[in-house]
Amino acid sequence: MDLGDLERKLCRYAREKGIEALYLFGSTASGKRTPLSDVDIAVLLPEDVPEDRYLERRLEMIAELSDLLKTDEIDLVILNRAPPLLAHRVITRGKLVFARDDIRRTRFEARALQEYLDTKPLYELESRYMRERIKEGRFGDRS
Protein backbone atom coordinates (compact mmCIF):
# COMPACT_ATOMS: atom_id res chain seq x y z
CA MET A 1 0.00 0.00 0.00
CA ASP A 2 1.42 3.37 -0.93
CA LEU A 3 1.61 6.28 1.50
CA GLY A 4 -1.34 8.12 -0.07
CA ASP A 5 -3.64 5.11 0.33
CA LEU A 6 -2.43 4.58 3.88
CA GLU A 7 -3.12 8.21 4.79
CA ARG A 8 -6.60 8.13 3.24
CA LYS A 9 -7.52 4.99 5.17
CA LEU A 10 -6.16 6.41 8.42
CA CYS A 11 -7.92 9.74 7.91
CA ARG A 12 -11.26 8.03 7.35
CA TYR A 13 -10.67 5.75 10.35
CA ALA A 14 -9.81 8.69 12.64
CA ARG A 15 -12.88 10.63 11.52
CA GLU A 16 -15.20 7.65 12.09
CA LYS A 17 -13.73 6.75 15.50
CA GLY A 18 -13.80 10.24 17.00
CA ILE A 19 -10.01 10.57 17.23
CA GLU A 20 -8.83 14.16 17.77
CA ALA A 21 -5.56 13.84 15.81
CA LEU A 22 -3.61 11.07 14.12
CA TYR A 23 0.06 11.10 13.13
CA LEU A 24 2.28 8.69 11.25
CA PHE A 25 5.85 8.55 12.50
CA GLY A 26 8.93 6.38 12.21
CA SER A 27 10.05 4.83 8.95
CA THR A 28 6.64 5.11 7.30
CA ALA A 29 6.50 8.88 7.81
CA SER A 30 10.14 9.41 6.82
CA GLY A 31 9.77 7.42 3.60
CA LYS A 32 12.28 4.79 4.72
CA ARG A 33 9.85 1.93 5.15
CA THR A 34 11.16 -1.57 4.43
CA PRO A 35 9.35 -4.93 4.26
CA LEU A 36 10.30 -5.44 7.92
CA SER A 37 8.95 -2.06 9.09
CA ASP A 38 5.91 -1.71 11.28
CA VAL A 39 3.39 1.10 10.92
CA ASP A 40 3.94 3.65 13.70
CA ILE A 41 0.75 5.55 14.50
CA ALA A 42 0.12 8.09 17.24
CA VAL A 43 -3.37 9.25 18.22
CA LEU A 44 -4.72 12.01 20.39
CA LEU A 45 -7.93 10.87 22.07
CA PRO A 46 -10.77 13.20 23.05
CA GLU A 47 -10.53 14.69 26.53
CA ASP A 48 -13.71 12.89 27.60
CA VAL A 49 -12.08 9.44 27.26
CA PRO A 50 -11.13 8.45 30.83
CA GLU A 51 -7.47 7.61 31.30
CA ASP A 52 -8.39 4.22 32.77
CA ARG A 53 -9.84 3.29 29.34
CA TYR A 54 -6.66 4.12 27.38
CA LEU A 55 -5.33 0.55 27.39
CA GLU A 56 -8.68 -0.87 26.31
CA ARG A 57 -9.01 1.73 23.53
CA ARG A 58 -5.42 1.10 22.42
CA LEU A 59 -6.03 -2.64 22.09
CA GLU A 60 -9.31 -2.04 20.23
CA MET A 61 -7.63 0.37 17.82
CA ILE A 62 -4.69 -1.98 17.17
CA ALA A 63 -7.14 -4.77 16.25
CA GLU A 64 -9.20 -2.46 14.03
CA LEU A 65 -6.15 -0.96 12.34
CA SER A 66 -4.65 -4.41 11.76
CA ASP A 67 -7.83 -5.40 9.91
CA LEU A 68 -8.01 -2.11 8.02
CA LEU A 69 -4.35 -2.08 6.95
CA LYS A 70 -4.05 -5.85 6.57
CA THR A 71 -0.98 -6.11 8.80
CA ASP A 72 -0.26 -7.15 12.37
CA GLU A 73 2.75 -4.82 12.44
CA ILE A 74 1.02 -1.86 14.09
CA ASP A 75 2.69 0.20 16.81
CA LEU A 76 0.11 2.54 18.34
CA VAL A 77 0.89 5.33 20.80
CA ILE A 78 -1.73 7.28 22.72
CA LEU A 79 -0.33 10.79 22.82
CA ASN A 80 -2.50 11.90 25.74
CA ARG A 81 -0.09 10.15 28.09
CA ALA A 82 3.02 9.64 25.99
CA PRO A 83 6.39 10.54 27.54
CA PRO A 84 7.60 14.03 26.55
CA LEU A 85 10.46 12.73 24.37
CA LEU A 86 8.17 10.45 22.37
CA ALA A 87 5.48 13.12 21.95
CA HIS A 88 8.16 15.57 20.79
CA ARG A 89 9.47 13.12 18.19
CA VAL A 90 5.98 12.40 16.88
CA ILE A 91 5.17 16.10 16.57
CA THR A 92 8.49 17.20 15.08
CA ARG A 93 9.40 14.20 12.92
CA GLY A 94 6.05 12.61 12.23
CA LYS A 95 3.38 13.49 9.73
CA LEU A 96 -0.02 14.80 10.76
CA VAL A 97 -2.61 12.77 8.88
CA PHE A 98 -5.81 13.96 10.55
CA ALA A 99 -6.90 16.72 12.91
CA ARG A 100 -10.52 17.10 13.95
CA ASP A 101 -9.92 20.49 15.55
CA ASP A 102 -6.79 22.50 14.80
CA ILE A 103 -7.13 24.56 17.97
CA ARG A 104 -7.19 21.45 20.19
CA ARG A 105 -4.31 19.91 18.23
CA THR A 106 -2.26 23.09 18.47
CA ARG A 107 -2.88 23.32 22.22
CA PHE A 108 -1.77 19.73 22.65
CA GLU A 109 1.36 20.28 20.54
CA ALA A 110 2.28 23.45 22.45
CA ARG A 111 1.84 21.70 25.80
CA ALA A 112 3.80 18.64 24.64
CA LEU A 113 6.65 20.77 23.30
CA GLN A 114 6.79 22.73 26.56
CA GLU A 115 6.93 19.49 28.57
CA TYR A 116 9.76 18.31 26.33
CA LEU A 117 11.70 21.55 26.78
CA ASP A 118 11.17 21.32 30.55
CA THR A 119 12.62 17.79 30.61
CA LYS A 120 15.27 18.19 27.88
CA PRO A 121 18.11 18.95 30.36
CA LEU A 122 17.35 15.67 32.14
CA TYR A 123 17.45 13.72 28.85
CA GLU A 124 20.76 15.36 27.97
CA LEU A 125 22.24 14.58 31.40
CA GLU A 126 21.12 10.96 31.16
CA SER A 127 22.55 10.67 27.64
CA ARG A 128 25.89 12.18 28.69
CA TYR A 129 26.09 9.85 31.69
CA MET A 130 25.33 6.83 29.52
CA ARG A 131 27.98 7.81 26.93
CA GLU A 132 30.55 8.13 29.74
CA ARG A 133 29.64 4.69 31.07
CA ILE A 134 29.95 3.16 27.61
CA LYS A 135 33.29 4.87 27.01
CA GLU A 136 34.56 3.56 30.36
CA GLY A 137 33.27 0.04 29.67
CA ARG A 138 30.74 0.23 32.50
CA PHE A 139 27.53 0.05 30.47
CA GLY A 140 25.26 -2.50 32.12
CA ASP A 141 27.40 -2.38 35.26
CA ARG A 142 25.41 -1.31 38.32
CA SER A 143 28.28 0.65 39.89
KOLDODREN-370209 format. One record per atom (N, C-alpha, C): x, y, z; residue number from 1; atom name; residue in one letter. Coordinates in nm, 2 decimals, always signed. Each point is the difference from the previous one (the first is absolute). Layout:
        X        Y        Z    nr   atom   rest
        X        Y        Z   NUM     CA      A
...
***
This chain:
        X        Y        Z    nr   atom   rest
    +0.08    -0.12    +0.00     1      N      M
    -0.08    +0.12    +0.00     1     CA      M
    +0.09    +0.12    +0.00     1      C      M
    -0.03    +0.10    -0.09     2      N      D
    +0.08    +0.12    +0.00     2     CA      D
    -0.04    +0.09    +0.11     2      C      D
    +0.08    +0.10    +0.02     3      N      L
    -0.02    +0.10    +0.11     3     CA      L
    -0.13    +0.07    -0.01     3      C      L
    -0.04    +0.04    -0.12     4      N      G
    -0.12    +0.07    -0.03     4     CA      G
    -0.12    -0.08    +0.04     4      C      G
    +0.00    -0.13    -0.04     5      N      D
    -0.11    -0.09    +0.04     5     CA      D
    -0.01    -0.02    +0.15     5      C      D
    +0.12    -0.02    +0.06     6      N      L
    +0.01    -0.01    +0.15     6     CA      L
    -0.06    +0.12    +0.07     6      C      L
    +0.04    +0.12    -0.04     7      N      E
    -0.05    +0.12    +0.06     7     CA      E
    -0.15    +0.02    -0.02     7      C      E
    -0.06    -0.04    -0.11     8      N      R
    -0.14    +0.01    -0.03     8     CA      R
    -0.08    -0.09    +0.10     8      C      R
    +0.05    -0.12    +0.01     9      N      K
    -0.06    -0.10    +0.09     9     CA      K
    +0.00    +0.04    +0.14     9      C      K
    +0.12    +0.06    +0.04    10      N      L
    +0.01    +0.04    +0.14    10     CA      L
    -0.08    +0.12    +0.03    10      C      L
    -0.01    +0.09    -0.09    11      N      C
    -0.08    +0.12    +0.01    11     CA      C
    -0.15    -0.03    +0.02    11      C      C
    -0.05    -0.09    -0.08    12      N      R
    -0.14    -0.05    +0.00    12     CA      R
    -0.02    -0.07    +0.14    12      C      R
    +0.09    -0.08    +0.04    13      N      Y
    -0.01    -0.07    +0.13    13     CA      Y
    +0.00    +0.09    +0.11    13      C      Y
    +0.09    +0.10    +0.00    14      N      A
    +0.00    +0.10    +0.11    14     CA      A
    -0.13    +0.08    +0.01    14      C      A
    -0.05    +0.04    -0.11    15      N      R
    -0.13    +0.07    -0.01    15     CA      R
    -0.11    -0.08    +0.06    15      C      R
    -0.01    -0.13    -0.04    16      N      E
    -0.11    -0.09    +0.04    16     CA      E
    +0.01    -0.03    +0.15    16      C      E
    +0.12    -0.01    +0.05    17      N      K
    +0.02    -0.05    +0.14    17     CA      K
    +0.01    +0.12    +0.10    17      C      K
    -0.02    +0.12    -0.04    18      N      G
    +0.00    +0.11    +0.09    18     CA      G
    +0.14    +0.04    +0.05    18      C      G
    +0.10    -0.04    -0.07    19      N      I
    +0.14    +0.04    +0.04    19     CA      I
    +0.02    +0.15    -0.02    19      C      I
    +0.07    +0.06    +0.09    20      N      E
    +0.03    +0.15    -0.01    20     CA      E
    +0.11    +0.02    -0.11    20      C      E
    +0.10    -0.07    +0.01    21      N      A
    +0.11    +0.01    -0.10    21     CA      A
    +0.07    -0.13    -0.02    21      C      A
    +0.06    -0.02    -0.12    22      N      L
    +0.07    -0.12    -0.03    22     CA      L
    +0.12    +0.03    -0.08    22      C      L
    +0.12    -0.05    +0.05    23      N      Y
    +0.13    +0.02    -0.07    23     CA      Y
    +0.06    -0.13    -0.04    23      C      Y
    +0.07    +0.00    -0.11    24      N      L
    +0.09    -0.11    -0.03    24     CA      L
    +0.14    +0.04    +0.04    24      C      L
    +0.08    -0.09    +0.05    25      N      F
    +0.13    +0.03    +0.03    25     CA      F
    +0.09    -0.12    -0.03    25      C      F
    +0.13    +0.02    +0.03    26      N      G
    +0.09    -0.11    -0.03    26     CA      G
    +0.03    -0.01    -0.15    26      C      G
    +0.04    -0.13    -0.04    27      N      S
    +0.05    -0.02    -0.14    27     CA      S
    -0.11    +0.03    -0.10    27      C      S
    -0.13    -0.02    +0.04    28      N      T
    -0.11    +0.02    -0.10    28     CA      T
    +0.00    +0.15    -0.03    28      C      T
    +0.00    +0.08    +0.10    29      N      A
    -0.01    +0.15    -0.02    29     CA      A
    +0.12    +0.06    -0.07    29      C      A
    +0.12    -0.06    +0.03    30      N      S
    +0.12    +0.05    -0.06    30     CA      S
    +0.03    -0.05    -0.14    30      C      S
    -0.08    -0.09    -0.05    31      N      G
    +0.02    -0.06    -0.13    31     CA      G
    +0.10    -0.10    -0.01    31      C      G
    +0.04    -0.06    +0.12    32      N      K
    +0.11    -0.10    +0.00    32     CA      K
    -0.06    -0.14    +0.04    32      C      K
    -0.12    -0.02    -0.03    33      N      R
    -0.06    -0.13    +0.04    33     CA      R
    +0.06    -0.11    -0.08    33      C      R
    +0.02    -0.11    +0.07    34      N      T
    +0.05    -0.13    -0.07    34     CA      T
    -0.11    -0.11    +0.02    34      C      T
    +0.02    -0.11    -0.06    35      N      P
    -0.10    -0.11    +0.03    35     CA      P
    +0.00    -0.05    +0.14    35      C      P
    +0.10    +0.03    +0.08    36      N      L
    +0.00    -0.03    +0.14    36     CA      L
    -0.05    +0.11    +0.09    36      C      L
    -0.04    +0.11    -0.05    37      N      S
    -0.04    +0.11    +0.08    37     CA      S
    -0.15    -0.02    +0.05    37      C      S
    -0.02    +0.05    +0.12    38      N      D
    -0.14    +0.01    +0.05    38     CA      D
    -0.06    +0.13    -0.04    38      C      D
    -0.13    +0.02    +0.03    39      N      V
    -0.06    +0.13    -0.03    39     CA      V
    -0.02    +0.07    +0.14    39      C      V
    +0.08    +0.11    +0.01    40      N      D
    -0.01    +0.08    +0.13    40     CA      D
    -0.10    +0.10    -0.01    40      C      D
    -0.10    -0.01    +0.09    41      N      I
    -0.12    +0.09    +0.00    41     CA      I
    -0.01    +0.06    +0.14    41      C      I
    -0.02    +0.13    +0.01    42      N      A
    -0.03    +0.07    +0.12    42     CA      A
    -0.13    +0.07    +0.00    42      C      A
    -0.08    -0.02    +0.10    43      N      V
    -0.14    +0.06    +0.00    43     CA      V
    -0.01    +0.09    +0.13    43      C      V
    -0.08    +0.11    -0.02    44      N      L
    -0.04    +0.08    +0.11    44     CA      L
    -0.15    -0.03    +0.02    44      C      L
    -0.03    -0.05    +0.12    45      N      L
    -0.14    -0.03    +0.03    45     CA      L
    -0.08    +0.12    +0.05    45      C      L
    -0.13    +0.00    -0.01    46      N      P
    -0.08    +0.11    +0.06    46     CA      P
    +0.02    +0.01    +0.15    46      C      P
    -0.01    +0.12    +0.05    47      N      E
    +0.02    +0.02    +0.14    47     CA      E
    -0.10    -0.08    +0.09    47      C      E
    -0.12    -0.03    -0.06    48      N      D
    -0.10    -0.07    +0.08    48     CA      D
    +0.02    -0.15    +0.01    48      C      D
    +0.11    -0.05    -0.06    49      N      V
    +0.03    -0.15    +0.02    49     CA      V
    +0.08    -0.01    +0.13    49      C      V
    -0.05    -0.07    +0.09    50      N      P
    +0.07    -0.01    +0.13    50     CA      P
    +0.13    -0.08    -0.02    50      C      P
    +0.10    +0.05    +0.08    51      N      E
    +0.13    -0.06    -0.01    51     CA      E
    +0.00    -0.15    +0.03    51      C      E
    -0.09    -0.05    +0.09    52      N      D
    +0.00    -0.14    +0.03    52     CA      D
    -0.05    -0.08    -0.12    52      C      D
    -0.05    +0.06    -0.11    53      N      R
    -0.04    -0.07    -0.12    53     CA      R
    +0.10    +0.00    -0.11    53      C      R
    +0.11    +0.07    +0.02    54      N      Y
    +0.10    +0.01    -0.10    54     CA      Y
    +0.05    -0.13    -0.05    54      C      Y
    +0.03    -0.09    +0.09    55      N      L
    +0.06    -0.13    -0.04    55     CA      L
    -0.11    -0.08    -0.08    55      C      L
    -0.12    +0.00    +0.04    56      N      E
    -0.11    -0.07    -0.07    56     CA      E
    -0.02    +0.06    -0.14    56      C      E
    +0.00    +0.14    -0.01    57      N      R
    -0.01    +0.06    -0.13    57     CA      R
    +0.12    -0.03    -0.09    57      C      R
    +0.12    +0.00    +0.06    58      N      R
    +0.12    -0.03    -0.08    58     CA      R
    -0.01    -0.14    -0.06    58      C      R
    -0.04    -0.10    +0.08    59      N      L
    -0.01    -0.13    -0.05    59     CA      L
    -0.11    -0.01    -0.11    59      C      L
    -0.11    +0.06    +0.02    60      N      E
    -0.11    +0.01    -0.10    60     CA      E
    +0.05    +0.06    -0.13    60      C      E
    +0.07    +0.11    +0.01    61      N      M
    +0.05    +0.07    -0.12    61     CA      M
    +0.10    -0.09    -0.07    61      C      M
    +0.09    -0.06    +0.07    62      N      I
    +0.10    -0.09    -0.06    62     CA      I
    -0.07    -0.11    -0.08    62      C      I
    -0.10    -0.06    +0.06    63      N      A
    -0.07    -0.11    -0.08    63     CA      A
    -0.07    +0.06    -0.12    63      C      A
    -0.07    +0.11    +0.02    64      N      E
    -0.07    +0.06    -0.12    64     CA      E
    +0.10    +0.05    -0.11    64      C      E
    +0.11    +0.06    +0.04    65      N      L
    +0.10    +0.04    -0.10    65     CA      L
    +0.06    -0.11    -0.06    65      C      L
    +0.03    -0.11    +0.07    66      N      S
    +0.05    -0.12    -0.06    66     CA      S
    -0.09    -0.05    -0.11    66      C      S
    -0.13    -0.01    +0.02    67      N      D
    -0.09    -0.04    -0.10    67     CA      D
    -0.01    +0.10    -0.12    67      C      D
    +0.00    +0.13    +0.03    68      N      L
    -0.01    +0.10    -0.10    68     CA      L
    +0.12    +0.00    -0.09    68      C      L
    +0.12    -0.01    +0.06    69      N      L
    +0.12    +0.01    -0.07    69     CA      L
    +0.06    -0.13    -0.05    69      C      L
    -0.07    -0.11    +0.04    70      N      K
    +0.05    -0.14    -0.03    70     CA      K
    +0.14    -0.03    +0.04    70      C      K
    +0.03    +0.04    +0.12    71      N      T
    +0.13    -0.03    +0.06    71     CA      T
    -0.01    -0.01    +0.15    71      C      T
    +0.08    -0.09    +0.06    72      N      D
    +0.00    -0.01    +0.15    72     CA      D
    +0.11    +0.09    +0.05    72      C      D
    +0.08    +0.07    -0.09    73      N      E
    +0.11    +0.08    +0.04    73     CA      E
    -0.04    +0.14    +0.03    73      C      E
    -0.08    +0.02    +0.10    74      N      I
    -0.05    +0.13    +0.04    74     CA      I
    +0.06    +0.04    +0.13    74      C      I
    +0.06    +0.12    +0.01    75      N      D
    +0.05    +0.05    +0.13    75     CA      D
    -0.08    +0.13    +0.03    75      C      D
    -0.09    -0.01    +0.10    76      N      L
    -0.09    +0.11    +0.02    76     CA      L
    +0.04    +0.07    +0.14    76      C      L
    +0.01    +0.13    -0.01    77      N      V
    +0.03    +0.08    +0.12    77     CA      V
    -0.12    +0.09    +0.03    77      C      V
    -0.04    +0.01    +0.12    78      N      I
    -0.10    +0.10    +0.04    78     CA      I
    +0.07    +0.12    +0.05    78      C      I
    -0.01    +0.11    -0.07    79      N      L
    +0.08    +0.12    +0.03    79     CA      L
    -0.05    +0.07    +0.13    79      C      L
    -0.12    -0.02    +0.04    80      N      N
    -0.05    +0.06    +0.12    80     CA      N
    +0.09    -0.03    +0.12    80      C      N
    +0.06    -0.11    +0.01    81      N      R
    +0.09    -0.04    +0.11    81     CA      R
    +0.14    -0.04    -0.04    81      C      R
    +0.04    +0.03    -0.12    82      N      A
    +0.13    -0.04    -0.05    82     CA      A
    +0.11    +0.08    +0.07    82      C      A
    +0.12    -0.06    +0.02    83      N      P
    +0.11    +0.07    +0.06    83     CA      P
    +0.04    +0.12    -0.08    83      C      P
    +0.05    +0.11    +0.06    84      N      P
    +0.03    +0.12    -0.08    84     CA      P
    +0.09    -0.02    -0.12    84      C      P
    +0.10    -0.08    +0.02    85      N      L
    +0.10    -0.03    -0.11    85     CA      L
    -0.07    -0.06    -0.12    85      C      L
    -0.09    -0.10    +0.02    86      N      L
    -0.07    -0.06    -0.10    86     CA      L
    -0.10    +0.09    -0.07    86      C      L
    -0.08    +0.08    +0.08    87      N      A
    -0.09    +0.09    -0.05    87     CA      A
    +0.07    +0.11    -0.09    87      C      A
    +0.12    +0.04    +0.05    88      N      H
    +0.08    +0.10    -0.08    88     CA      H
    +0.04    -0.06    -0.14    88      C      H
    +0.04    -0.12    +0.00    89      N      R
    +0.05    -0.07    -0.12    89     CA      R
    -0.12    -0.02    -0.10    89      C      R
    -0.11    -0.03    +0.06    90      N      V
    -0.12    -0.02    -0.09    90     CA      V
    -0.04    +0.13    -0.06    90      C      V
    +0.00    +0.11    +0.08    91      N      I
    -0.04    +0.13    -0.05    91     CA      I
    +0.10    +0.06    -0.10    91      C      I
    +0.13    -0.02    +0.03    92      N      T
    +0.10    +0.07    -0.08    92     CA      T
    +0.05    -0.08    -0.12    92      C      T
    -0.01    -0.14    +0.01    93      N      R
    +0.05    -0.08    -0.11    93     CA      R
    -0.11    -0.08    -0.07    93      C      R
    -0.12    +0.00    +0.06    94      N      G
    -0.11    -0.08    -0.06    94     CA      G
    -0.07    +0.08    -0.10    94      C      G
    -0.11    -0.06    -0.05    95      N      K
    -0.08    +0.07    -0.10    95     CA      K
    -0.15    +0.00    +0.05    95      C      K
    -0.05    +0.12    +0.02    96      N      L
    -0.14    +0.01    +0.04    96     CA      L
    -0.09    -0.05    -0.12    96      C      L
    -0.08    -0.10    +0.03    97      N      V
    -0.09    -0.05    -0.10    97     CA      V
    -0.14    +0.05    +0.01    97      C      V
    -0.04    +0.02    +0.13    98      N      F
    -0.14    +0.05    +0.03    98     CA      F
    +0.00    +0.08    +0.12    98      C      F
    -0.08    +0.11    -0.01    99      N      A
    -0.03    +0.08    +0.12    99     CA      A
    -0.15    +0.04    +0.00    99      C      A
    -0.07    -0.03    +0.10   100      N      R
    -0.14    +0.03    +0.01   100     CA      R
    -0.02    +0.15    +0.02   100      C      R
    +0.09    +0.05    +0.09   101      N      D
    -0.01    +0.14    +0.05   101     CA      D
    +0.14    +0.05    +0.01   101      C      D
    +0.03    +0.10    -0.09   102      N      D
    +0.14    +0.05    +0.00   102     CA      D
    +0.04    +0.07    +0.13   102      C      D
    -0.10    +0.07    +0.06   103      N      I
    +0.03    +0.07    +0.13   103     CA      I
    +0.04    -0.10    +0.11   103      C      I
    -0.08    -0.11    +0.01   104      N      R
    +0.03    -0.11    +0.10   104     CA      R
    +0.14    -0.06    -0.03   104      C      R
    +0.02    -0.03    -0.13   105      N      R
    +0.13    -0.06    -0.04   105     CA      R
    +0.11    +0.10    +0.03   105      C      R
    -0.01    +0.12    -0.03   106      N      T
    +0.10    +0.10    +0.03   106     CA      T
    +0.03    +0.01    +0.15   106      C      T
    -0.11    +0.01    +0.08   107      N      R
    +0.02    +0.00    +0.14   107     CA      R
    +0.08    -0.12    +0.05   107      C      R
    -0.04    -0.12    -0.05   108      N      F
    +0.07    -0.12    +0.05   108     CA      F
    +0.15    +0.01    -0.04   108      C      F
    +0.03    +0.04    -0.13   109      N      E
    +0.14    +0.01    -0.05   109     CA      E
    +0.08    +0.10    +0.09   109      C      E
    -0.06    +0.11    +0.03   110      N      A
    +0.07    +0.11    +0.07   110     CA      A
    +0.03    -0.06    +0.14   110      C      A
    -0.10    -0.06    +0.07   111      N      R
    +0.02    -0.06    +0.13   111     CA      R
    +0.11    -0.11    +0.00   111      C      R
    -0.01    -0.09    -0.10   112      N      A
    +0.10    -0.11    -0.02   112     CA      A
    +0.14    +0.06    -0.02   112      C      A
    +0.01    +0.10    -0.08   113      N      L
    +0.14    +0.06    -0.03   113     CA      L
    +0.05    +0.07    +0.12   113      C      L
    -0.09    +0.06    +0.08   114      N      Q
    +0.05    +0.06    +0.13   114     CA      Q
    +0.05    -0.10    +0.10   114      C      Q
    -0.08    -0.11    +0.01   115      N      E
    +0.04    -0.11    +0.09   115     CA      E
    +0.14    -0.06    -0.05   115      C      E
    +0.02    -0.01    -0.13   116      N      Y
    +0.13    -0.05    -0.05   116     CA      Y
    +0.11    +0.10    +0.04   116      C      Y
    -0.02    +0.13    -0.02   117      N      L
    +0.10    +0.10    +0.03   117     CA      L
    +0.03    +0.00    +0.15   117      C      L
    -0.10    -0.02    +0.08   118      N      D
    +0.02    -0.01    +0.15   118     CA      D
    +0.08    -0.12    +0.04   118      C      D
    -0.01    -0.11    -0.08   119      N      T
    +0.07    -0.12    +0.04   119     CA      T
    +0.13    -0.02    -0.08   119      C      T
    +0.02    +0.08    -0.10   120      N      K
    +0.12    -0.02    -0.09   120     CA      K
    +0.13    +0.00    +0.07   120      C      K
    +0.02    +0.08    +0.10   121      N      P
    +0.13    +0.00    +0.08   121     CA      P
    +0.02    -0.14    +0.06   121      C      P
    -0.11    -0.06    +0.05   122      N      L
    +0.02    -0.13    +0.06   122     CA      L
    +0.03    -0.11    -0.10   122      C      L
    -0.06    +0.01    -0.12   123      N      Y
    +0.03    -0.10    -0.10   123     CA      Y
    +0.15    +0.02    -0.04   123      C      Y
    +0.05    +0.12    -0.01   124      N      E
    +0.14    +0.03    -0.04   124     CA      E
    +0.09    -0.05    +0.10   124      C      E
    -0.03    +0.02    +0.13   125      N      L
    +0.08    -0.05    +0.11   125     CA      L
    +0.01    -0.15    +0.00   125      C      L
    -0.11    -0.07    -0.02   126      N      E
    -0.01    -0.14    +0.00   126     CA      E
    +0.08    -0.06    -0.12   126      C      E
    -0.01    +0.07    -0.12   127      N      S
    +0.08    -0.04    -0.12   127     CA      S
    +0.15    +0.01    +0.02   127      C      S
    +0.04    +0.12    +0.06   128      N      R
    +0.14    +0.02    +0.03   128     CA      R
    +0.05    -0.11    +0.10   128      C      R
    -0.07    -0.03    +0.10   129      N      Y
    +0.04    -0.09    +0.10   129     CA      Y
    +0.01    -0.14    -0.07   129      C      Y
    -0.09    -0.04    -0.08   130      N      M
    +0.00    -0.13    -0.07   130     CA      M
    +0.12    -0.01    -0.09   130      C      M
    +0.03    +0.11    -0.08   131      N      R
    +0.12    +0.00    -0.09   131     CA      R
    +0.13    -0.02    +0.08   131      C      R
    +0.01    +0.07    +0.12   132      N      E
    +0.11    -0.02    +0.08   132     CA      E
    +0.02    -0.14    +0.05   132      C      E
    -0.11    -0.06    +0.04   133      N      R
    +0.00    -0.14    +0.05   133     CA      R
    +0.05    -0.10    -0.12   133      C      R
    -0.05    +0.03    -0.12   134      N      I
    +0.03    -0.08    -0.11   134     CA      I
    +0.15    +0.01    -0.03   134      C      I
    +0.05    +0.13    +0.00   135      N      K
    +0.14    +0.03    -0.03   135     CA      K
    +0.09    -0.07    +0.10   135      C      K
    -0.04    +0.00    +0.13   136      N      E
    +0.08    -0.06    +0.11   136     CA      E
    -0.02    -0.15    +0.01   136      C      E
    -0.09    -0.06    -0.09   137      N      G
    -0.02    -0.15    +0.01   137     CA      G
    -0.09    -0.04    +0.11   137      C      G
    -0.08    +0.09    +0.06   138      N      R
    -0.09    -0.03    +0.11   138     CA      R
    -0.14    +0.00    -0.04   138      C      R
    -0.04    -0.01    -0.12   139      N      F
    -0.14    +0.00    -0.04   139     CA      F
    -0.05    -0.14    +0.04   139      C      F
    -0.11    +0.00    +0.07   140      N      G
    -0.06    -0.12    +0.05   140     CA      G
    +0.05    -0.03    +0.14   140      C      G
    +0.10    +0.06    +0.04   141      N      D
    +0.06    -0.02    +0.14   141     CA      D
    -0.08    +0.09    +0.09   141      C      D
    -0.04    -0.05    +0.12   142      N      R
    -0.08    +0.07    +0.09   142     CA      R
    +0.08    +0.10    +0.09   142      C      R
    +0.13    +0.00    -0.01   143      N      S
    +0.08    +0.10    +0.08   143     CA      S
    +0.00    +0.13    -0.06   143      C      S
***
